């Protein structure tokens, strides 16, 4: 936790204060041969400049030491006051308490998603998860990047500052209790290491990884990634298809949220249906008339293939997942009436 917070100046100020007391006690004991208690008392009244009398008359060397010691302590106290002022009035102290609260909150997370790296891809992934109501924790080494994101979102992002390739950092993010991990680090080798470590810590974790080179895809899959995304290839293909089949891409943009009139593609698993609706045919469910949304595909069973435009007379069974397309209001109606 302390490593996550920017406490360098505060620790330096406290270190100087401790060093000052050690020098004072040592100086009075060595020069004036004071007992430990008298030396400590003289150090306190000298450092605090309260002006009480001396325990014993000082020698010339003792007066010289005391004079320089008072000047040194004035500098130490001035530095300590400036640091404390910064922490109190510039928001550092408030940030410290927010970080402590966020750290405690992360420890209570269950079935959350961990996002490693908070660049463009990581930010977009976190933003999508946040809008869908999914709990997510970010791992990032650049504190300024997260501070800027907090200000932009007007919210405190649950985050762990550290190296995502290390076991300690992943444990701080609650890897044992997470349901998925998205790694968007710029180097493929780092993503491979994250996938290896995460898979070892949580064998049931769903791992999605970013890759820059096609040769890295097989390595990431072998390391434990369930899926690999190549943003550069997707971007190039997207631009080419805007020329070849523009209307199809505009429709896909609506589904992906890139278009202002965005649509949502929602999963409706069999086990989340109301008990009275389980086992009904697609015709009997009548999703379109009830909500305005449309069933566009069906995955049969847990390991079945995806079937586009399923037959209306098909009766849903355990393990099935219906894929439903609609706008925000239609999906909300779907949740209210069917889940």
C-alpha positions, 0 to 999 in steps of 0.5 A, a space after each residue: 500500500 505504501 508503495 502505491 502512494 507518493 509519500 517520498 517527501 513526507 518520509 524524507 521530512 520525517 527522516 530528517 526530523 528523526 536524524 535531527 533528534 539523533 544528532 541532538 541527543 548524541 551531541 549533548 551526550 558527547 560534548 556536554 556528557 549529559 545523561 540520556 534523559 537530560 540530553 533528550 530534554 535539551 534536544 526537545 527544548 532546543 529543537 522546539 525553541 521554547 526557551 527553557 533554561 539549560 539543564 547544566 551550564 554549557 561549555 563554549 563547544 556546547 554553545 557552538 553546537 547548540 547554535 548550529 543545531 538551532 539553525 539546522 532545526 529551523 530548516 528541518 521544521 520549515 521543510 516539514 511544515 511545507 510538506 504538511 501544507 502541501 499534503 493538506 491544501 494541495 489534496 495529497 492528504 485527501 488522495 492518500 485517504 482515498 487510496 487507503 479506502 480504495 485498497 480496502 474496497 478492492 480487497 472486498 471485490 468478488 467476480 470482478 475484472 482486472 485491467 492491466 495497463 491504462 493506455 488507450 486500449 485499457 482506458 476504453 476497456 475499463 470505460 466499457 466495463 464501467 458503463 455495463 455495471 461490471 466491477 473492474 480494477 486497474 493495474 498501472 505504473 503511471 500515477 499521473 495517467 490514473 490521476 488524469 483519468 480520475 479527474 476526467 471521469 469525476 470518480 475514483 478508479 479502483 487501482 493498484 499502482 505496480 508492475 502487472 507482471 509480478 505476482 504481488 501486484 496481481 494479488 493486490 488486485 484480487 486475482 484469486 477472486 476475479 472472473 476475468 483479466 484484460 491485459 493491454 500492456 504495450 509489449 507482447 512479452 509482458 502480456 505473455 508473462 501476465 497471462 502465465 502468472 494470472 493462469 497460475 494464480 487463478 486456473 478458472 480465470 478468463 484472460 483476454 490479451 492484446 497483441 501487436 505481432 501475429 507471431 505472439 498470438 500462439 504464445 499468448 494462447 499457450 501462456 493461458 490467454 482465452 482470446 487474443 485481440 490485435 488492435 492494429 489489424 482490427 483498425 486496418 480491417 475496419 477502415 478498409 471495410 468502411 469503403 467496401 461495405 460501409 453500411 455493414 460497418 455503420 451497423 457494427 459501429 452501432 453495436 460496438 458503441 462507436 455510433 451516437 445511436 448505439 445498440 446493445 447486444 445482450 446475452 440472455 442465459 437460460 439459467 437467468 430466465 424467470 422460472 415460468 419462461 424456461 423451456 418455452 419456445 422462442 415464439 412463446 417467449 415473444 421477445 420482440 413484441 414484449 420489449 422491441 428487442 430482437 433475438 438474433 442468435 442462439 448458442 445451444 448448450 454450454 459448448 454448442 455452436 452459435 446458430 444465427 436466426 434460430 427457428 421460432 419453434 425451438 424450445 430453450 434448454 439448460 445451457 442455452 444462451 440467447 443473443 438479443 439486439 436492441 437499444 438501451 430502453 429495449 434491453 432494460 425492458 428485457 431485463 425487467 420482463 425476462 430476468 
